[in-house]
Amino acid sequence: MRIELLYFASLADKLGCDRESLDWQGGTVADLKALLSTRGADTWAPLINANSTRCAINQQLAQDDSEIPSGAEVAFFPPVTGG
């Protein structure tokens, strides 16, 4: 199965991409973070695992124990403020 990943704002800038498709065998947000962290201990791991980084599945805020369904859109983004 595949999922769509979106990276917003400073995460997209620092990771060098704003979206990608990923083959996904199923699991939780924590499992996905662990997989993405293997891409680089100096870049991906600290950005994806930062306490301030938020995650949403199909536009709903998600926690590390949230299951990611097949075909989901998973977004990672830094905290945002309004003005």
N, C-alpha and C positions, 0 to 999 in steps of 0.2 A: 504494500500500500504506500501511498505517497502523502506527504503533507507539504503545505506551503509555509515557508518561514519569512517573516518580515522583520526588518530591523529599522528602528526609527531614530531620528535626530542624531545626537552625538555617537550613539552606538553604530549607526550606519557609516558615519565618517571614519570612526576608529577601526572598524572591521573591514572597511573597503567594499562593502556591498549592502544593498538595501533589501534584497529579496533573493530567495532560492527555493527550489523544490528539492525534497529529500525523500529517499526511500526510507520508510519507517516500519519497524517490526512491531510497533505497539509499545506502550508503556506510559510513564508519567512525565510530567514536566521535569522532575529531578533526573529521570533517565535521559531526557533530551539534553539537559544542561551538561550532564556527564559526557555524553557523546560529543557535543560541541566543544567542550573544554579540551578534548584531545587534539584539537586543531592548533593549539598553541598555548603554552603555559604563561607566556608573556603578554598575550593579547586576548585571546578568546576566553580563557578561564577566568581572569579577574573581571572582565566586563560582564560576561553572562552570569557569573555567580555573585556579583556585587549585591549587597543587601538592598541597595537603592534601585536595582534593575527590576522592572515589573514585567509580567508575562500575561498575555491574554490568549484564550482559545476561542476562536470564532467570535471575537469582539467582546468576550466576557472575561473579566479578571480571573486569573487562575493562580492556584497555589502549587507548591512543589509536588504535592501528592495527587494533583488533578490528572486524570487519565486523558490522553490525547487520542481522539478517535480518527479513524481512517478519513482522509480527505480534509482534515482540519486546516484552518489557517491559524498559525501560531505567531504571535507578535511579541517581540522584546523591545522594551523602550525604557529610557531613563525617566525619572520623575519629571513632571511638568508643572508649571505654575501659570496662572492666568494674570492678566494685568489690566 
